[in-house]
Amino acid sequence: MRRYVRPRMSEPFYITTAISYPNGPPHIGHAYEAIAADAIARFQRSQGREVRFQTGTDEHGLKMAQAARAEGVEPRSFADKMSRLFQEMCDTLNVSYDRFIRTSQSDHYRASQAIWKAMEERGDLYLDRYEGWYSVRDEAYYEPAELVSAEDGSKLSPQGTPVEWTVEESWFFRLSEYQGPLLDHYAANPDFIRPESRRNEVVRFVEGGLKDLSISRTSFDWGVPVPGSDNHVMYVWLDALTNYITGLGYPDDTHLWHRFWPADVHLIGKDVVRFHAVYWPAFLMSAGIALPKQVYGHGFLLSRGEKMSKSVGNVVDPMVLADRFGVDALRYFLLREVPFGQDGSYSAEAIVNRANAELANSFGNLVQRIFSMIHKNLDGILPAPGQAEEDVRLLDLVNCATGSEVPASFDRFAFSVGIETWLRAVFACNSYVDTQAPWALRKTDPERMAAVLGTLVAAVRELTRAIAPIIPESADKLLTLIDAGDGGAPIPQPTPLFPRLELPEDEEEAA
């Protein structure tokens, strides 16, 4: 493992999620990305960096217009209702965003029209006629060679979504002119697209040749109007991607713009990598804007190994899971269970087993034992750490894990690796408790008992700080308790941080 070098406190950090398409309520996949981005943001803040974290909703496009029509309401009313659900999800899951952006907001219209004009001034836009395959569900255009055949002989997108033949007047972007510049950028910046598997896919796609991209629609009007062509609205992806600079004040010369652009990472699902790693950098090059430093495409979260689908009936409301198992237990499971960047699976049983074994039994029980003994035997006054060889050895191990190994893993988004390292340090503390047996020392050597408990308090403090980006609510409670004790106040009788979870009688109700 590479050595972790703490960044300079003056270094800003800007992270974004892919803004969610709210044509339906949020599902666990939306929650997974939001939680992961939040863990990254919290970790970077813990390293002393000034962080800007943006998430939000992508509210335009034919799919939204159709969903609104199905409910018998105007698209803006439908967007208001659905966007609220996504913001409530983020708030419930303790997602510490700095801005929840909506593409229906006036400053976003202005930013989208500004980048359009910049691309137009570059000579990269022209008016023509589009004829080709379009997926309403993906809001994406596909070449005939990319399509697959369904069992009934109909055409489907590479994602298996229906496509329709579309013919309409359209503005085009000269994407074909950017094949060379994009490949040059990928070669000069090998970490621009991560993980490596996503990078390889994008490079192969661009090497295969790029065709000019249709970037406006005339068949509906729910979108950002094209400057000078009022019967056209912008292609939803040009509009949506622009949110990343809208949130920093573009096109104005703002403090946020100077401080945080280019973004450090766009955290997105692997299904939208092409839009972020091909179209978006090409748009930015055309507009004369610096490119983001990294696009990271994480994997899918599967339900018992199957992709979630409304037709299959396995789409899960993250609010239900958070209510059933607790927010921190859900956050911990999602980032512990799935090697980030890969596909992963979850179930109610897996959440319960992981949370009980690691949070409740290993860490929670350790904390409860330590602070209960301090409350009972030392009048709640936190003792100083011991100086014996075994005390120093434990603290050295914990400090190495929490000060170097865990941060190095979190810094490269290897959450499951970092948590595994953290757990080994937790296990070492439990082993130390069993070996030192402070309950026996209470009668034979009270002074040594105090030193052992003080050593454990010091270890737990560092363990809690290290895991705080993953389980912020529980960590805050524990650190507040320790900080109060450090101030000389006696600690109260502790209550369990992680009550044991029970599997629902009807497991399908929660998973």
N, C-alpha and C positions, 0 to 999 in steps of 0.2 A: 504494500500500500504506500502511495506517495505521501510524503510529509506534508502536513497541512500548514500553510502559511496564512496567518490571519491578515485579511485585507486592511489597508489603511482606512481609518475612520472617515477620511474625507471622500472616499470612493462611493459615489451613488450607485444604486442598483434599481433597475426598472424591470418588472416582471408583469406579463399579461397572460391571461387565459384566452382561449378562443371564445369570443362572445357567443352565448347560447342562442339557438334558434327557438323561440318560444311559441311554436305552433301547437305545442302540447305542454303539459306540466313537466317539471324537471324529473329526471330519473337518476338512478344511482351512478350512471356514467358521468353526468354533469357534476354530481357531488364529488366524485373521485378526482376529477381534474381540479375543481375548486380547492379541495382539501390539500392536494399535492402542492399547488401553487402557494397556498397559505403557509404550508410548512416551510417552503423555500423562503418566502418573504420573512417569516418569523425567525428562521435561522440566520438570515443575512442581517436582520436587525440585532440579533443577539451578538453578532460579531462587530457591532458598532457602526454599521453602515446606514446611511440614510436611504430608505427604501420607498419606492413608489410602486404600488400594486393596483392593477386595474383589471376588472372583470365587467360583465354586463350582458346585454342582450342585443341580438341582431334581428331587427324587427321588420325589415322590408322584404320584398320578393313575392313571387306568384304564390308560393306555398302558404304564406301568411294571409294573403288576400283570399285564397280559397278557404282556409280555415275560418276566417272571419265570416265569409259568406255562408258557410255551413251553419254558423251559429246565429245568423241573421243580424249581425252587427257590423258597424264600420270597422275597417282595419285598425284605426288608431285606438278605438275603444277596446278592441280585442287585445291589441298589443299592451295597453295599459294594464289590463287585468292579468295577462299571462306574465308580463315582465315582473309584476309584483310578486308572483310566486317564486321566481328565481332569486329575487333579492331576499325574500324571506328565508329561502333555503340557505343562502350564504350566511345570513345573520344567525340562523339557528345552529349552523355548523361552525360558528366562531371563525368565519373567514374574514380576515382583517384587511379588507380592501380599502384603498384610499379613494377610489372613485368607482361607482357602479354606473357605467355608461350605457346609454340607450341610443340606438342609431336614429330614433325619431326626434332627438333633441336638436334645437336650432343651431347650436354651435357645431354639431356634426354635419348638418346640411352645408354649412358654410365651409367647413374643412374639406368635405368631399368635392364640392364645386371648385375649391381652390386647387386641389391636386389635379382635377380634370383639366383646368385651364393651363396648369404648368405642363402637363403632358401634351396638350394641344399646341402650346407655344413651341414645344420641342419638335413639332411636326409629326408626332407619333399617332395621331388620330385621323381617321378618314371615314366618310359616310359611304355605305354600300348596302348590299342585300345579303341577309344571312339565310342560308338553307342548310339545315343539318339536324342532328339528333340532340335533344335536350331532355334532361331529367329534372322534373319539377321537384322531386323529393331531395335530390342532391343539389339543386340549383346549379347545375354544371352542364357544360357542353362536352360531347364525346365524339371522337372520330369513329367512323364505321369499323375500323380494325380493332377498336377497344371493346366493341359490344360483344355480348354473349347471347346465345339463344336459349329461350325458356323451353320447357317441355312442350308447350303448345305452339312453338315456333315463333313466338313474338320476340322482339328484341329487348334486351336488358342491358343496363350499364354494368361496368365491372363490379360494382357493389351489389348487383342483383336487383336494382330498382328499375321501374318502368321508364322507358324513354318515348318521346314523341317527336315526329318530324315537324320542325318549325321553319316557317318561312315568313320573314318580316324585314323591313328596313332596319338597319342597325349601324351604330357607330362601331368601328373596329380599332383595336390597339395593335400597333406593329410589333407584336410579340416575337415574330420571326427574326427581327433585327437584334434580339437580345440573347440568342443562343450562345454566341461566342462570349459576350461579357459575363453571362451567368456561369458558364463552364470555367472561365478564368477566375471568377470569384470563388467558386467551389474549390478550385485547385489551390488558390492562395490562402484560403481560410478553411482548413479541413474540419474545424469544429463548428462551422456555420450550420450544418444540419446534423443532428444527433437523434438517436444513436446511429451507429455506423450502418446498420441495415437500412435505415430510412435514407441516409445519404446515398448509398449505392443505388437505391430505387430511383431517386430523383436524377442522379447523374445519368443513368441509363435512359430515362425518359427524355431528358433534354438532348442527349447525344442522338436520339432518334429523330430529332428535328422538331421545330416549333412552328406552328401555323398562327397567323394573326387571330386575335381573340375578339369575339363579339362582346361589346361592353355596354350595350344599351338595349332596352326593350320598348316596344310600342303597344303591345297587346294588353297591358294593364298600366295603372298609374300610381300604384302604391310603392313609392320609392323616391329617391332624390332626383329632382328634375335636372336634366342635362342643360348646362348653360347654353343659351341660344337656340335650343331645340326643345321647346316646351312639350312637344308630344312624345318625347323620349324620357324614360327614367333610367338611371344608371343600373348596370348589371349589379346584382345584389352583392357579389363578392368584392367588387371595387369599392362600393360603399362600405361594406362590413370591415374590410381590412384597414380602411382609413381610420377606424376608431382608435387605433394604437397611437396615432399622432394627434387626433382630435383631443384626446385626454390630456395632452401636454400644451394645448393652446394653439396648435397650428391652425392658420398660417401666421399667427402673430409672433412677434419676437419676445416670448415670455421667459420668465425665470425657469419655469418647469421645463420648457423646451431646451434651454441651454444646459440645464442640470441633468436631465434624464435621457435625452435622445442622443445616440441610438439605444434602443432597448437592449438589455442584457440577455433576455430570453423571452421568446414567445412560446409558452407551453400550450401544446395543442394535442388533439387526438391524431392517430396515424392516418385516419381517413381524410384529413384535410391538409396533409403535408404539401401536396402539389400547389394548392392555392397560396400557402405561406412561403414556400421555398422556391417557387418558380414565378408565379404571377406577381406576388407582392414585391419581391426585390426588383423585378423588371419595371413595375410601376414606379418604384422609388428612384431607380436609375433614370428613368425618363423625366421624372419631376425634379431631378437634381438634389435628392435627399439621401442622406447617409443610410446605409442598410443596417438592420438590427444585427447584433453580434451572434445570435444563435436562435435557431428554430428547433425545438425539441418535441418530437412526436412520440407520445407515450402510447402504450398498448390499450386494448379493450379490456373492460371488466366484464366477465362472463358469469352467467347464473348457472351454477353447477355444470360449467363447461360449455354452455350454449350461449350464443349471442342473444341479447335481449331483443324481443320483438313484441309489439302489441298483438299481432295475430297469434303468436304462440301463447301469450298471456303470462309472460315471465318478466314484464317490466315492473320494477320495484320503486316505490316512492321512498326517497332517502329520509324524508321526515318521519315515516313510519319506523324505519330502522333506528333512527336517532332516538325516537321516543321509547322504542322497545329495549334497546341495549345501552343507551347513553351516548352522548356525542363523542366523548373522548375514547370510549371503547371502539366505536365505529371508526374514528380517525386512525387509531392505533392499528386496528385490524387491516384496514385498506392499505396502509403504507408498510406494514410488517409482512403481510401475506404475499404481496405481489412484487416480484423484482421489477423495479420501475423501468419502463420502456418495453417490457414484455406484456403479452396478454396474461390475465390471471382470472381466477375463479373465486366465487364466494358463495356461502350458504349460511343460513341461520346457525346451523350446527358448528360450522367452522368459526364463526364470530364468537359464539359462546365458549368453545373450547380454547381458543387462543386467548381471549380476554381473561378467562378464569385461571388458566395455567400461568400466564405471564404477568398480567397486571394485578389480579387479585391475590394469587398464591405467592408469587415470587417477590414482586415489588411491594404491593399493598400490605402483605402480611409482615414483611420486613419493617416497613415504616410503623405499622401498628404495634409491633413488639417493642421497638426501640422507644417510641414516645410514650407508650403506656407505662413502661418501666421507669422512665424519667419522671412522669407525672406522679407515679405511686411512690417511688423510692427517693427522689431528689427534690420533692416539693415543686416539681415542674420546672426547675432551673436547669438550663442546658449546660452541661459540663464541657470542659476543654478537652481536645483530643489527647490521647495518650502518646507517649514518646518511646514506648517499647519497640523492639525490632519488628514484631508482628503488626503493630499499629502503623508504623511508617511504611511497611511493605504493602499493606492494604491500600493506604492512601496514595502511594505511588502508582499502584495498579489502576485505581479509580481515576486519578488525575491524568494518567497517560491515555486511558480510554476516552474520557470526557473532554480532555483538552486538545487531543490530537487525532485519535483514530475516528471517533464519531464525527467530529466536524469535517474531516477529510472526506468521509462517505457522504454526509449530507450536502457538502459543497458540490459534489458531482451527481447529486440526485439519487444516490444509491441508498435509499431509505432503509430497505430491508437489511442491507449489510450493516449500516450504522446501528440499527436497533439490535441486531444480533450481537454486535460488539458491546453495546450498552447492557444487554442481558447478561453477558458473561461477567461483567463487573458487578451486576446485581447478585448473581450466583456466588461470586467471591465474597460479597458481604454476608450472605446467608451462611456460607461455610465458616466465615470468621465468627459469626454469632454462635454457631453450634460448637466451635472449638473453644471459644473463650467462656461460654456458659455464664453470662452475667447474672442470671438468676441464682446460680450457686455462689458466685462471688459476693452477692448481697450479704451473705452470712459470714463468709470467711475473709473477705478482703473488700470492704465497701469502697475504698479509695480506688482500687483497681477496677471495680465495677463501673465507677464513674468515668474512668479513663476509656474503658471499652465503649461505653455508650457515647462519650464525646467523640471518639473516633468514628463511630457509625453515623452520628449526626453530620459530621464533616463530609463523610462519603455520600450520604443521602443528599446533602445540599448540592454537590456537584452532579450527581446522577439526575437530580430533578431539573437543574438548569439545562443539562444536555438534552433531555427528552422533552423539554417544554414546547418546542415547535410542533411536536406531534400531539401532545395531550395538554394544551395550554390551560384549560380550566382547572384540571387537577393539580398541575404543576404550580399554578398561581396560589391555590389554597395552601399547598404544602410549604411553599417558599414564604408566604405570609406568616405562617405559623413559626417557621424557623427564624425569620427576621425579627419577629416580636420577641422570641426567646433570646436572640442575640442582644436585644436591647435591655435585657435584664428582667423582663416580665416573665412570670411563670406561665408555662404553656397549659392550656386546659386539657381535660381528658380527650384524647383524640378519637375521632370517629372514622370508620373504615373509608378509605379513599375510593376503593373499587369493590362495592358489594358484589358477591358472586351472582352471575347471571344464570337464569334457568331457560332451558330450551322450551319454546311454546309448545303446548300440547298439539296444536295444529301448526306444524312447522311451516306449511305453505302460507300461513297467514302473514309471516314475517319475511319470507325469503322466496 
